[in-house]
């Protein structure tokens, strides 16, 4: 395997990189804007949990970084620690709590409330384990100013891989949308917060911004 050095943009500003549990990290930092992009999991009950976990697709990189020799399982020779019965992240948790609510919804609510930032941007997918309605309820309970941006995205890449995975996607998932939830945590309390949804074309925005970059 050959690994090329990526193109780096060197700047004068300082950057900090952390590798730790997010709920431990929020106790050590304070920022103006926090962008949260947790794993989505899947609302597709037919799909094995491991098929929508980052670890299942990046297991080779994990092995390279750890330089270990894990036990391999399955036809794809994945690491044993990415099996269907293991949740490496609470945001990929597929089980429910005692009240019948998905554990991931509790995690998202905790993340937004505990993040020490003036503004929090949460990125999520409409086919994720936490539904749009569930996230909307969390945001309403915060009683803060909320803005929601909706973007159309192409379907999961697995829909084009095999007949098996295509069936999982096409039989249970309709449109694929990405949402950006912008929460003004620094603002005042709103008894009945007005939540607006604005639809944007991310491809056109990306093209315009790319033209502005001087490389």
C-alpha positions, 0 to 999 in steps of 0.5 A, spaced: 500 500 500 502 506 498 500 512 501 501 519 498 502 525 503 496 530 502 496 537 499 497 541 505 495 549 506 500 552 511 497 558 515 500 562 521 494 561 525 495 555 531 490 549 530 489 544 536 487 537 534 484 532 539 482 525 540 478 523 545 470 522 547 466 528 545 463 529 552 470 529 555 472 534 550 467 539 551 469 540 559 476 542 556 474 547 551 470 554 549 469 556 542 464 561 538 462 556 533 462 549 534 460 544 528 458 537 530 457 532 525 456 526 528 455 519 525 448 518 523 447 511 523 441 509 519 433 508 520 433 502 516 431 496 520 433 491 515 440 494 514 445 490 519 448 496 524 455 495 522 453 497 514 452 504 517 458 505 521 464 509 520 469 503 523 466 498 518 469 502 512 475 505 515 477 499 519 484 499 514 486 506 516 485 504 524 489 498 523 494 502 519 494 507 525 494 502 531 499 498 527 496 492 530 494 485 528 487 484 530 482 478 529 479 479 522 472 476 521 467 475 515 468 475 508 470 482 508 476 481 513 474 486 517 476 487 524 473 483 530 471 490 533 467 493 528 461 487 528 454 488 528 453 487 536 458 493 537 457 500 538 463 504 537 460 510 538 454 512 542 451 516 536 451 510 532 447 506 537 442 502 534 438 500 541 433 504 545 432 506 552 427 503 557 422 509 555 423 506 548 427 512 545 433 511 541 439 512 545 442 516 540 437 522 541 439 522 548 446 523 545 444 529 540 441 532 546 446 532 551 451 534 545 448 540 544 446 542 551 453 541 553 457 544 548 460 551 550 459 555 544 455 561 542 453 558 536 452 550 535 451 547 528 449 540 527 449 536 521 445 530 520 441 526 515 434 525 514 435 517 513 439 517 520 437 514 526 435 520 529 429 523 525 428 530 523 422 530 528 426 528 534 431 533 533 426 538 532 423 537 538 430 537 542 431 544 539 424 547 541 425 545 548 432 549 548 427 555 547 433 558 543 433 561 536 434 556 531 435 556 523 435 550 519 438 549 512 436 543 507 440 540 502 438 535 497 444 529 496 445 523 492 443 517 495 448 512 499 453 510 495 451 503 497 445 503 493 450 502 487 454 496 490 450 490 490 443 487 489 443 486 497 445 493 499 441 496 493 435 493 496 436 495 503 437 502 501 431 503 495 426 499 499 426 503 505 429 510 504 426 515 499 429 522 498 436 523 501 437 530 505 442 533 509 440 538 514 444 544 518 441 546 524 444 552 527 443 554 534 444 561 537 445 558 544 448 565 546 441 569 545 435 570 549 430 565 551 424 564 546 418 561 549 415 559 542 422 559 538 420 560 531 424 555 527 425 556 519 427 551 514 431 554 508 433 550 502 439 551 499 443 548 493 450 546 496 453 544 489 452 551 487 455 554 493 461 550 493 462 552 486 462 559 487 467 559 493 471 554 489 472 560 484 474 565 490 480 560 492 487 562 490 491 556 489 
